[in-house]
């Protein structure tokens, strides 16, 4: 989850791997950045 209050604007998504990680580009406070989003692991009982 990306919170609006953090002021990230996702511009493009380039890919997703077998781990469910997503890579792309975004703008944060006027700066072009790359990002890697990783899913939270699910805990099972």
C-alpha positions as CSV (number, residue, x, y, z in Angstrom):
1,X,0.0,0.0,0.0
2,X,1.3,3.5,-0.9
3,X,-0.2,6.2,1.2
4,X,-1.3,9.4,-0.6
5,X,0.3,11.5,2.2
6,X,3.7,10.2,1.1
7,X,3.3,12.0,-2.2
8,X,4.6,9.3,-4.5
9,X,3.1,9.5,-8.1
10,X,3.7,6.2,-9.9
11,X,4.4,6.9,-13.6
12,X,5.1,3.5,-15.0
13,X,5.5,-0.1,-14.1
14,X,8.2,-2.1,-15.9
15,X,7.9,-5.6,-14.6
16,X,7.0,-8.1,-12.0
17,X,9.1,-11.1,-10.9
18,X,8.3,-14.6,-9.5
19,X,8.4,-13.1,-5.9
20,X,5.6,-10.7,-6.8
21,X,7.9,-7.7,-6.6
22,X,7.0,-4.8,-8.9
23,X,9.6,-2.4,-10.4
24,X,8.8,0.9,-12.0
25,X,9.4,4.7,-12.1
26,X,7.7,7.3,-9.9
27,X,8.0,11.0,-9.0
28,X,8.5,12.0,-5.3
29,X,8.8,15.6,-4.3
30,X,9.6,16.6,-7.9
31,X,12.3,14.0,-8.3
32,X,12.3,11.1,-10.8
33,X,12.9,7.8,-8.9
34,X,12.8,4.1,-9.5
35,X,11.0,1.8,-7.0
36,X,10.7,-1.8,-6.0
37,X,7.5,-2.8,-4.3
38,X,7.6,-6.1,-2.4
39,X,4.5,-7.9,-1.1
40,X,4.0,-8.5,2.6
41,X,4.4,-12.1,3.5
42,X,1.2,-13.8,4.7
43,X,1.4,-15.5,8.1
44,X,-0.4,-18.8,8.3
45,X,-1.4,-20.7,11.4
